[in-house]
């Protein structure tokens, strides 16, 4: 009852007021119809009063039925209103939940979009930094490469200059050496010619000294000759056993006379110094009177 009163206070108050009016009329006997005053005797008056009560009771029953019907209708309307209100509340709740869901989804979408944008921004920033780092590294490498090439070029130029200078010096040295070699060769040639002349001169003198010391054998030596080898020491002395006939004349007495003449002529006239080496082992073609 309290729930009904809370939900529909106006309807409850109206119903109570209606009941109060009905009870009032029932208690005080209000007659809604205008009836003529009774003319009959006292007995008739009692009978008329009885009829009125029946009508009143019938009317009360109808009114009560009407009130019950009205109450039922009101309760039905109230139930319908409550059902409608419940459905409206459910719909409102559904709409609110749907809105909340949409709001959550929108918030989630917003957050996801914000996260995506933040991630994209982070990636873009990382990419920008990586690109800047790559460019800086490329620039550093390019500068280092340019510096290396410049240094390599400088070194190559210095090396080329050094090689050119070395080549020039080598060519100059080669020219100097060639000139020195030519001079040395010329000097050697001159020395060789001088030595050859000296050797020939000493050879002729040695041959003459041997011939002066040669004793001609008793046999005929006309046209005889032999080649004798003489081993000498500095000063012209003959090494003991150092005379030998390497090509005989065919006449043993002639060959022995030549050997004896060599020993007798010693010491032979020989040059000193380095030129003596040409006379350390001396070969002579001995031909008398030649």
GUDO-276315 format. One line per field, with one value per residue: residue number from 1; residue in three letters; x, y, z of N, C-alpha, C in turn. Coordinates in steps of 0.05 Angstrom, whole numbers, m for minus. Each point is the difference from the previous one (the first is absolute). Layout:
<pts>
n = c(NUM ...) $
res = c(ALA ...) $
n.X = c(X ...) $
n.Y = c(Y ...) $
n.Z = c(Z ...) $
ca.X = c(X ...) $
ca.Y = c(Y ...) $
ca.Z = c(Z ...) $
c.X = c(X ...) $
c.Y = c(Y ...) $
c.Z = c(Z ...) $
</pts>
This chain:
<pts>
n = c(1 2 3 4 5 6 7 8 9 10 11 12 13 14 15 16 17 18 19 20 21 22 23 24 25 26 27 28 29 30 31 32 33 34 35 36 37 38 39 40 41 42 43 44 45 46 47 48 49 50 51 52 53 54 55 56 57 58 59 60 61 62 63 64 65 66 67 68 69 70 71 72 73 74 75 76 77 78 79 80 81 82 83 84 85 86 87 88 89 90 91 92 93 94 95 96 97 98 99 100 101 102 103 104 105 106 107 108 109 110 111 112 113 114 115 116 117 118 119 120 121 122 123 124 125 126 127 128 129 130 131 132 133 134 135 136 137 138 139 140 141 142 143 144 145 146 147 148 149 150 151 152 153 154 155 156 157 158 159 160 161 162 163 164 165 166 167 168 169 170 171 172 173 174 175 176 177 178 179 180 181 182 183 184 185 186 187 188 189 190 191 192 193 194 195 196 197 198 199 200 201 202 203 204 205 206 207 208 209 210 211 212 213 214 215 216 217 218 219 220 221 222 223 224 225 226 227 228 229 230 231 232 233 234 235 236 237 238 239 240 241 242 243 244 245 246 247 248 249 250 251 252 253 254 255 256 257 258 259 260 261 262 263 264 265 266 267 268 269 270 271 272 273 274 275 276 277 278 279 280 281 282 283 284 285 286 287 288 289 290) $
res = c(UNK UNK UNK UNK UNK UNK UNK UNK UNK UNK UNK UNK UNK UNK UNK UNK UNK UNK UNK UNK UNK UNK UNK UNK UNK UNK UNK UNK UNK UNK UNK UNK UNK UNK UNK UNK UNK UNK UNK UNK UNK UNK UNK UNK UNK UNK UNK UNK UNK UNK UNK UNK UNK UNK UNK UNK UNK UNK UNK UNK UNK UNK UNK UNK UNK UNK UNK UNK UNK UNK UNK UNK UNK UNK UNK UNK UNK UNK UNK UNK UNK UNK UNK UNK UNK UNK UNK UNK UNK UNK UNK UNK UNK UNK UNK UNK UNK UNK UNK UNK UNK UNK UNK UNK UNK UNK UNK UNK UNK UNK UNK UNK UNK UNK UNK UNK UNK UNK UNK UNK UNK UNK UNK UNK UNK UNK UNK UNK UNK UNK UNK UNK UNK UNK UNK UNK UNK UNK UNK UNK UNK UNK UNK UNK UNK UNK UNK UNK UNK UNK UNK UNK UNK UNK UNK UNK UNK UNK UNK UNK UNK UNK UNK UNK UNK UNK UNK UNK UNK UNK UNK UNK UNK UNK UNK UNK UNK UNK UNK UNK UNK UNK UNK UNK UNK UNK UNK UNK UNK UNK UNK UNK UNK UNK UNK UNK UNK UNK UNK UNK UNK UNK UNK UNK UNK UNK UNK UNK UNK UNK UNK UNK UNK UNK UNK UNK UNK UNK UNK UNK UNK UNK UNK UNK UNK UNK UNK UNK UNK UNK UNK UNK UNK UNK UNK UNK UNK UNK UNK UNK UNK UNK UNK UNK UNK UNK UNK UNK UNK UNK UNK UNK UNK UNK UNK UNK UNK UNK UNK UNK UNK UNK UNK UNK UNK UNK UNK UNK UNK UNK UNK UNK UNK UNK UNK UNK UNK UNK UNK UNK UNK UNK UNK UNK UNK UNK UNK UNK UNK UNK) $
n.X = c(16 21 7 m27 m1 24 m9 m25 11 m2 5 19 8 m2 12 18 3 0 17 14 m3 7 20 7 m4 15 18 1 0 17 m23 10 m22 m14 m8 m24 m8 3 m23 9 m9 2 m17 m11 4 m4 m19 m6 4 m13 m17 2 0 m19 m13 0 m8 m20 m6 0 m14 m17 m3 m5 m18 m12 1 m10 m20 m7 m2 m15 m16 m3 m6 m18 m12 m3 m10 m18 m7 m3 m14 m17 m3 m7 m17 m11 m2 m11 m18 m7 m2 m17 m15 m3 m7 m18 m10 m2 m13 m17 m6 m3 m17 m15 m1 m8 m19 m9 0 m13 m17 m4 m3 m18 m12 m1 m9 m18 m7 m2 m14 m17 m1 m5 m18 m10 1 m11 m18 m5 m2 m17 m13 m1 m7 m19 m8 0 m13 m18 m2 m3 m19 m12 2 m10 m19 m6 0 m17 m15 0 m5 m20 m8 1 m14 m18 m1 m4 m18 m12 2 m11 m19 m5 1 m18 m14 1 m7 m21 m6 0 m15 m18 m1 m4 m21 m9 2 m14 m20 m3 m1 m19 m13 1 m9 m21 m5 1 m16 m17 3 m6 m21 m7 2 m12 m20 2 1 m20 m12 7 m7 m22 m5 6 m17 m10 7 8 m16 15 m24 m10 m3 7 m16 15 m21 m4 m21 11 m7 0 4 m8 18 m12 10 m15 3 13 m25 13 10 2 19 m18 6 m18 17 7 26 0 15 7 22 m17 m18 20 11 m25 m5 25 m7 m24 9 17 m22 m9 m10 m24 1 m12 m24 m5 m11 m23 16 12 m26 5 19 m19 m16 24 m13 21 m2 16 8 22 14 m20) $
n.Y = c(m24 m1 m24 m8 7 m12 m22 m2 20 11 m23 m5 25 m2 m24 9 22 m17 m16 21 9 m25 m2 24 m6 m22 15 21 m19 9 11 m13 m14 18 m7 m5 18 m19 m8 m24 m21 m4 m20 16 17 m18 m7 25 2 m22 9 22 m14 m14 22 9 m22 m1 25 m6 m21 16 17 m19 m11 24 3 m25 5 23 m12 m21 19 13 m24 m6 25 m4 m26 9 20 m18 m17 21 8 m27 m2 24 m9 m23 13 16 m22 m13 23 2 m26 3 22 m13 m20 16 11 m25 m9 23 m3 m27 7 20 m17 m18 20 9 m26 m4 24 m7 m25 10 17 m20 m16 20 5 m26 0 23 m9 m23 14 16 m22 m12 23 3 m27 3 23 m12 m22 17 14 m23 m8 24 m1 m26 7 22 m16 m18 21 12 m24 m4 25 m3 m23 12 21 m18 m14 24 9 m23 2 26 m5 m19 16 20 m17 m9 26 6 m22 7 26 m6 m16 20 18 m16 m5 26 6 m19 10 25 m8 m13 22 16 m16 m1 27 4 m16 11 24 m7 m9 22 16 m14 1 25 3 m15 13 21 m13 m1 m25 6 m20 m22 m11 m5 25 m1 20 m5 m7 11 m9 18 m13 25 m11 26 12 17 17 m20 m9 m22 m9 m13 m11 26 m14 1 m19 17 9 m25 4 m22 20 m22 0 7 m18 m17 8 m2 m23 m9 10 m11 m22 0 6 m17 21 m6 18 5 9 20 m5 11 14 m6 2 17 1 m5 m3 m1 4 m14 12 m20 20 m14 23 0) $
n.Z = c(0 16 m13 1 26 2 m14 12 11 m23 m13 19 m2 m26 1 18 m16 m21 14 6 m24 m10 18 m8 m25 4 14 m15 m16 m15 m7 m21 5 m12 23 m8 16 17 m11 m5 12 27 m5 m15 18 17 m15 m3 24 1 m16 13 21 m12 m7 25 11 m18 6 27 m6 m14 20 18 m16 m3 27 3 m19 11 24 m11 m11 24 13 m19 1 28 m3 m18 18 21 m15 m7 26 7 m22 7 26 m8 m15 22 15 m19 m3 27 2 m20 11 24 m12 m13 24 12 m20 1 28 m3 m18 17 21 m14 m8 26 8 m21 5 26 m7 m16 20 19 m17 m5 27 6 m19 10 26 m8 m14 21 16 m18 m2 27 2 m19 13 24 m11 m11 23 14 m18 1 27 0 m18 15 23 m12 m9 25 11 m18 4 28 m2 m16 18 22 m14 m7 26 10 m19 7 26 m5 m15 19 20 m16 m6 27 7 m19 8 26 m8 m16 20 17 m18 m4 26 3 m21 10 26 m12 m16 22 14 m21 m2 27 m1 m23 12 23 m15 m16 23 12 m23 m1 26 m6 m22 16 16 m25 5 m24 m3 1 4 m22 7 m25 4 21 14 23 14 15 22 10 24 4 16 16 m17 m13 25 m10 2 20 m22 m2 m13 m19 m17 m10 m18 m3 m3 14 11 13 m15 m20 8 6 m24 m8 13 m8 m23 5 11 m21 m14 18 15 m10 m19 22 m5 16 23 m8 m14 23 7 m20 18 18 m21 m10 m24 m10 m24 6 m16 m1 4 15) $
ca.X = c(m16 18 12 m19 m3 24 0 m23 m13 m25 m22 m8 m15 m26 m16 m7 m21 m25 m11 m10 m26 m21 m7 m15 m28 m13 m6 m20 m25 m6 m16 7 m24 m22 m24 m22 m5 m21 m26 m13 2 27 9 10 26 21 4 15 28 12 5 22 24 8 12 26 19 6 17 26 13 10 22 23 9 12 25 19 8 18 26 14 10 22 23 10 15 25 18 10 19 25 13 12 22 21 11 15 25 18 9 19 24 13 12 23 22 10 17 25 17 10 20 24 12 12 24 20 9 16 25 15 9 22 23 11 13 24 19 8 18 25 15 9 22 23 9 13 26 16 8 20 25 11 11 24 21 8 16 26 15 8 22 23 9 12 25 18 8 18 25 12 9 25 21 6 15 26 13 7 22 24 8 12 26 17 6 20 25 9 9 25 20 6 17 27 13 7 24 22 7 14 27 15 7 21 25 8 10 27 18 4 19 26 10 7 25 21 4 15 28 14 3 22 25 4 8 27 19 3 15 28 11 m4 23 m10 10 18 m17 m12 m26 m13 m30 m12 m13 m16 m14 9 m16 18 m14 18 m9 6 29 9 13 m15 m7 13 m17 m21 3 m9 m7 m28 m1 28 9 6 28 3 23 m9 m18 15 15 m18 m5 24 3 m19 11 24 m7 m13 m28 m9 m11 m29 m11 m9 m28 m22 8 17 m17 0 26 3 2 7 4 16 5 29 11 26 4 m26) $
ca.Y = c(24 23 3 12 28 15 2 16 13 15 m20 m11 21 2 m23 4 21 m12 m18 17 11 m21 m7 23 m1 m24 5 21 m7 21 m11 15 4 15 m17 14 m7 m21 9 m23 m3 m6 m26 4 15 m21 m16 16 2 m26 0 18 m14 m20 14 11 m23 m7 21 m3 m24 8 19 m16 m14 20 8 m22 m1 23 m7 m19 14 17 m17 m9 22 4 m21 6 23 m10 m16 18 14 m19 m3 25 m1 m20 12 21 m14 m11 22 9 m20 2 25 m5 m18 16 18 m16 m7 24 6 m19 7 24 m7 m16 19 16 m18 m3 25 2 m19 10 23 m11 m12 22 13 m19 m1 25 m1 m20 12 21 m14 m12 22 9 m20 2 24 m5 m18 14 18 m17 m10 23 5 m22 4 23 m9 m19 16 13 m20 m8 22 0 m24 5 19 m14 m18 16 9 m24 m7 20 m7 m26 5 15 m20 m18 14 3 m26 m7 16 m11 m26 6 9 m23 m18 13 m2 m28 m5 13 m15 m25 4 5 m25 m17 9 m7 m29 m6 10 m17 m26 1 2 m26 m18 8 m8 m29 m6 7 m21 m26 m12 m15 m28 m7 m8 21 9 18 m3 m12 18 m13 18 m6 14 7 10 19 13 29 5 m13 m26 m23 m19 m25 m19 15 2 m25 2 m9 m10 m7 6 m26 m5 0 17 28 6 2 25 23 0 10 29 14 0 16 28 11 9 12 27 0 24 m3 7 m16 m9 m24 m24 m10 m14 m21 m25 12 m18 12 m16 5 m4 14 18 11) $
ca.Z = c(0 1 m27 m18 8 m10 m29 m10 24 m7 m3 26 15 m13 9 28 2 m10 20 22 m9 0 28 11 m9 11 28 4 m15 m20 m21 m25 m15 13 4 13 28 2 9 13 29 11 m10 m28 1 6 m25 m20 10 m6 m29 m5 9 m20 m23 9 1 m28 m11 12 m12 m27 3 9 m24 m17 12 m3 m28 m4 13 m17 m24 9 5 m27 m11 15 m8 m27 2 12 m21 m20 13 2 m26 m6 16 m14 m25 7 9 m24 m15 15 m3 m28 m1 15 m17 m23 12 6 m26 m11 16 m7 m27 3 12 m20 m21 12 2 m27 m7 17 m11 m26 5 10 m23 m18 14 m1 m28 m5 13 m14 m26 7 7 m25 m16 14 m4 m29 m3 13 m17 m24 7 5 m26 m15 13 m8 m28 m1 11 m20 m23 9 2 m27 m12 12 m10 m28 0 9 m21 m21 9 0 m27 m10 13 m11 m27 2 9 m22 m18 12 0 m28 m6 15 m12 m25 7 11 m23 m15 16 m1 m26 m2 17 m12 m22 11 11 m23 m11 19 m1 m24 2 19 m13 m19 15 12 m22 m8 21 m2 m24 5 18 m12 m13 m23 0 m23 m23 m16 12 m19 m2 24 20 21 19 27 21 22 24 12 25 m3 m3 m24 4 m9 21 m4 m15 m12 m29 m14 m29 m3 m28 m7 m27 m12 4 29 7 m4 22 24 m1 6 28 13 m6 18 27 m1 m4 24 0 m24 4 2 12 28 4 m11 m27 3 m1 m28 m4 20 m16 m25 m23 m21 m24 m4 m27 m2 m23 m8) $
c.X = c(17 13 m18 m3 24 m1 m22 m14 m26 m23 m9 m16 m28 m19 m10 m22 m27 m13 m12 m28 m22 m8 m17 m30 m14 m8 m23 m25 m8 m15 3 m25 m20 m25 m23 m4 m22 m26 m14 5 29 11 11 27 22 6 16 29 16 8 24 27 10 13 28 21 8 19 28 15 10 24 26 12 15 27 21 10 20 27 16 12 25 25 12 17 27 20 12 20 27 15 14 24 25 14 16 27 19 11 21 27 15 14 25 24 11 17 26 19 12 22 26 15 14 25 23 12 18 28 17 11 23 25 13 15 26 22 11 20 27 17 11 24 25 11 15 28 19 10 21 27 14 13 26 23 10 17 28 18 9 23 26 12 14 27 20 10 20 28 14 11 26 23 8 17 29 17 9 24 26 11 13 28 20 8 21 27 12 11 27 22 8 19 28 15 8 25 25 9 15 28 17 9 22 27 10 12 28 20 7 20 28 12 8 27 23 6 16 29 16 4 24 27 7 10 28 20 4 17 30 14 m3 25 m11 11 17 m16 m10 m27 m15 m30 m13 m12 m15 m14 7 m17 19 m17 20 m12 7 31 12 14 m19 m5 15 m18 m22 2 m9 m6 m28 m5 29 7 5 30 5 23 m7 m18 16 16 m17 m6 24 3 m19 12 24 m6 m13 20 m7 m12 m31 m10 m7 m29 m19 8 16 m18 m1 26 4 2 3 5 16 4 29 9 26 1 m26 m6) $
c.Y = c(25 5 13 29 17 4 19 13 14 m19 m11 21 4 m23 3 21 m10 m18 17 12 m20 m7 23 m1 m24 5 20 m4 21 m14 17 6 16 m17 16 m9 m20 11 m22 0 m7 m25 3 14 m20 m16 16 2 m25 m1 18 m13 m20 14 11 m23 m8 20 m2 m23 7 19 m15 m16 18 8 m23 m2 23 m6 m19 13 17 m17 m11 22 4 m21 6 23 m9 m17 18 14 m19 m4 24 0 m20 12 22 m12 m11 22 11 m19 1 25 m4 m18 15 20 m14 m7 25 8 m19 6 25 m6 m16 18 17 m17 m4 24 4 m19 9 24 m10 m12 21 14 m18 m1 26 0 m20 12 22 m13 m11 22 10 m19 0 24 m4 m18 14 19 m15 m11 22 6 m21 3 23 m8 m19 15 14 m19 m9 21 0 m24 3 19 m13 m19 15 9 m24 m8 19 m6 m26 4 15 m19 m19 13 3 m26 m9 15 m11 m27 3 9 m23 m19 12 m2 m29 m7 12 m16 m27 2 6 m25 m19 8 m6 m29 m8 9 m17 m28 m1 1 m27 m20 6 m10 m30 m8 6 m22 m28 m10 m19 m29 m5 m8 25 7 19 m6 m13 21 m17 21 m9 16 4 12 17 10 30 4 m14 m27 m22 m19 m26 m20 14 4 m26 6 m10 m6 m3 8 m26 m8 3 18 29 8 4 26 24 1 11 30 16 2 19 30 13 15 15 27 m1 26 m6 7 m20 m12 m26 m25 m11 m16 m22 m27 9 m21 15 m19 6 m8 15 17 12 23) $
c.Z = c(0 m27 m19 6 m10 m30 m10 24 m7 m3 26 16 m11 8 28 3 m10 20 24 m7 1 28 13 m8 11 30 4 m17 m19 m23 m25 m16 17 2 13 28 2 12 16 29 8 m11 m28 1 5 m24 m20 8 m6 m30 m6 8 m20 m24 7 0 m28 m12 11 m12 m28 2 8 m23 m19 11 m3 m29 m6 13 m16 m25 8 6 m26 m13 14 m7 m28 1 12 m20 m21 12 2 m27 m8 15 m13 m26 5 9 m24 m16 14 m2 m28 m3 14 m16 m23 10 5 m26 m12 15 m7 m28 0 11 m20 m22 11 3 m27 m9 15 m10 m27 3 10 m22 m19 12 m1 m29 m7 12 m14 m26 5 7 m24 m17 13 m4 m28 m5 12 m17 m26 5 5 m26 m16 12 m7 m28 m4 10 m19 m24 7 1 m28 m15 11 m10 m29 m2 9 m21 m23 8 1 m28 m12 12 m11 m28 1 10 m21 m20 11 0 m28 m9 14 m12 m26 6 11 m22 m17 14 0 m27 m4 16 m13 m23 10 12 m22 m12 19 0 m24 3 19 m12 m19 14 12 m22 m9 21 0 m24 4 17 m13 m14 m22 1 m25 m24 m15 12 m18 m1 24 18 20 17 28 20 24 23 15 27 m3 2 m23 4 m9 23 m6 m14 m15 m30 m13 m29 m3 m30 m9 m29 m16 3 30 8 m2 24 25 1 6 30 15 m3 19 27 2 m1 25 18 m26 6 m1 13 29 2 m13 m27 1 m3 m28 m6 20 m13 m29 m21 m21 m23 m8 m28 m2 m25 m10 18) $
</pts>
